[in-house]
């Protein structure tokens, strides 16, 4: 074991304590105000409006036709009535929703 210790100590410096006293421990009372401050910071976080804006855009007249088409396709495939290996691609609806939501979201962030 001494060989292993000496091998590693040649690469890693060893720190020694000058005093034999134990280091002072932080009282529990001092740690509590920091925890309370962290909780207050968490409470001040604003509400995420992104999901709300996305849902509004999904229901808008521009994207609602794509959303209805996607939902119809999902129902058909889940019932087993679709073609073999048919999958409903949500990308067109998501692009529509993203294009609608992006300007509204950035306007709110300013």
Secondary structure as UniProt FT lines:
FT   HELIX           2..9
FT   TURN            10..11
FT   HELIX           28..43
FT   HELIX           50..59
FT   HELIX           61..78
FT   TURN            79..80
FT   TURN            84..85
FT   HELIX           91..109
//
